[in-house]
Amino acid sequence: MPMSATDIELVQRSFAHVRAELETHSDVFYTALFERAPALRALFRDDLEGQGMKFMTTLRFVVRNLGDQKAMDEKLGQLGHAHATLGVKTAEFDPMEEALIDTIRNTLQDLFTPQLESAWRAAYAEARDTMVHSGGIVG
C-alpha cells in the first residue's frame, strides 16, 4: 500500500534532523544491527565507514523518492539484485529495520512520536518490498 502524503512529509522532515547524525555516526546503526543479528556481520566489508556512506546515499534516495514508485523500482531493484547475488535473504531485512528505527529514535528522542515511527516503518517497508520483489531476493 502506498504511503500517505502525510507520512511522506513526516519522514522527509524528520530526515533533515537525523541526516547529519547518521552521516557522521553510521557506526551506531551498524552496532545496533550486529547486536541484533551478529551473523550479518559477515555480509559486510571491513570498511564500515565506507559502507555507512553507501547506506546513507541509499537512505537519502529513498527519503527523496518516497511516492515515486518508478524511481524506487529502478534504483532499488538494482540494489536488491546486488543483495540477492550476495545471498541476502528476505528475513535479514527485519533486524535492519529495527536497527534503523532504534537509531532514529535515539537521535530524535522525544521528537520520535508513534506517528513518526509508523511513517518510518512504512517507508522502510516500501523500500524493502521494492528491493525484495524487483531484485529477486528470496527466503
C-alpha positions as CSV (number, residue, x, y, z in Angstrom):
1,M,0.0,0.0,0.0
2,P,1.5,3.4,-1.0
3,M,2.4,5.8,1.8
4,S,0.2,8.7,2.6
5,A,1.3,12.2,1.7
6,T,1.3,13.0,5.5
7,D,3.7,10.0,6.2
8,I,6.0,11.0,3.4
9,E,6.2,14.6,4.7
10,L,6.8,13.3,8.2
11,V,9.7,11.1,7.1
12,Q,11.2,13.8,4.9
13,R,11.0,16.5,7.6
14,S,12.5,14.2,10.3
15,F,15.2,13.0,8.0
16,A,16.5,16.6,7.8
17,H,17.1,16.3,11.6
18,V,18.8,12.9,11.6
19,R,20.8,13.1,8.4
20,A,23.9,14.8,9.8
21,E,23.9,12.5,12.8
22,L,23.6,9.4,10.7
23,E,26.2,10.5,8.2
24,T,28.8,11.0,10.9
25,H,27.8,8.1,13.2
26,S,26.7,5.3,10.9
27,D,28.7,3.1,13.3
28,V,25.8,3.5,15.8
29,F,23.4,1.9,13.2
30,Y,25.8,-0.9,12.4
31,T,26.4,-1.6,16.1
32,A,22.7,-1.9,16.6
33,L,22.3,-4.1,13.6
34,F,25.1,-6.5,14.6
35,E,23.8,-6.7,18.2
36,R,20.5,-8.0,16.8
37,A,22.0,-10.2,14.1
38,P,25.7,-11.0,14.6
39,A,25.7,-13.4,11.6
40,L,25.0,-10.5,9.3
41,R,28.5,-9.0,10.0
42,A,29.9,-11.5,7.5
43,L,27.9,-9.9,4.7
44,F,29.6,-6.5,5.2
45,R,33.0,-5.3,4.2
46,D,35.6,-4.5,6.9
47,D,35.2,-0.8,5.9
48,L,32.0,0.0,7.8
49,E,32.6,3.7,7.3
50,G,32.5,3.3,3.5
51,Q,29.6,1.0,3.9
52,G,27.9,3.6,6.0
53,M,28.3,6.2,3.3
54,K,26.6,3.8,0.8
55,F,23.8,3.2,3.2
56,M,23.3,6.9,3.7
57,T,23.3,7.5,0.0
58,T,20.6,4.9,-0.4
59,L,18.6,6.2,2.6
60,R,18.7,9.7,1.1
61,F,17.5,8.4,-2.2
62,V,14.6,6.5,-0.6
63,V,13.5,9.5,1.5
64,R,13.7,11.9,-1.5
65,N,11.8,9.5,-3.8
66,L,9.0,8.3,-1.5
67,G,5.9,8.1,-3.6
68,D,7.8,7.8,-6.9
69,Q,7.5,4.1,-7.5
70,K,9.1,4.2,-10.9
71,A,12.3,5.7,-9.4
72,M,12.2,3.3,-6.5
73,D,11.8,0.3,-8.8
74,E,14.7,1.2,-10.9
75,K,17.3,2.0,-8.2
76,L,16.2,-0.4,-5.5
77,G,15.6,-3.2,-8.0
78,Q,19.3,-2.9,-9.0
79,L,20.3,-2.8,-5.3
80,G,18.1,-5.7,-4.5
81,H,19.6,-7.8,-7.3
82,A,23.1,-7.0,-5.9
83,H,22.0,-8.1,-2.5
84,A,20.5,-11.3,-3.9
85,T,23.8,-12.2,-5.6
86,L,25.4,-11.8,-2.1
87,G,23.0,-14.3,-0.7
88,V,20.9,-11.8,1.3
89,K,17.6,-13.4,2.5
90,T,14.3,-11.6,3.0
91,A,14.3,-12.3,6.7
92,E,17.6,-10.4,7.1
93,F,15.8,-7.2,6.4
94,D,14.0,-7.4,9.8
95,P,16.9,-6.7,12.1
96,M,18.0,-3.9,9.8
97,E,14.6,-2.3,10.2
98,E,14.8,-2.4,14.0
99,A,18.4,-1.1,14.0
100,L,17.3,1.8,11.8
101,I,14.2,2.6,13.9
102,D,16.3,2.5,17.1
103,T,19.0,4.7,15.6
104,I,16.4,7.3,14.5
105,R,14.6,7.1,17.9
106,N,17.8,7.6,19.8
107,T,18.7,10.6,17.6
108,L,15.3,12.3,17.7
109,Q,14.5,11.3,21.3
110,D,11.2,13.0,22.3
111,L,10.5,14.1,18.8
112,F,10.2,10.4,17.7
113,T,6.4,10.0,18.2
114,P,4.4,6.9,17.5
115,Q,3.1,8.5,14.3
116,L,6.6,9.2,13.1
117,E,7.7,5.7,13.9
118,S,4.8,4.4,11.9
119,A,5.7,6.6,9.0
120,W,9.4,5.5,9.1
121,R,8.3,1.8,9.2
122,A,6.1,2.4,6.2
123,A,9.0,4.0,4.3
124,Y,11.3,1.1,5.2
125,A,8.6,-1.4,4.2
126,E,8.2,0.3,0.8
127,A,12.0,0.2,0.2
128,R,12.4,-3.3,1.4
129,D,9.5,-4.7,-0.6
130,T,10.8,-3.0,-3.7
131,M,14.3,-4.4,-3.2
132,V,12.9,-7.9,-2.5
133,H,10.4,-8.1,-5.3
134,S,12.3,-6.2,-8.0
135,G,15.7,-7.6,-7.0
136,G,14.6,-11.2,-6.8
137,I,15.6,-11.7,-3.1
138,V,14.2,-15.0,-1.7
139,G,14.0,-16.8,1.6
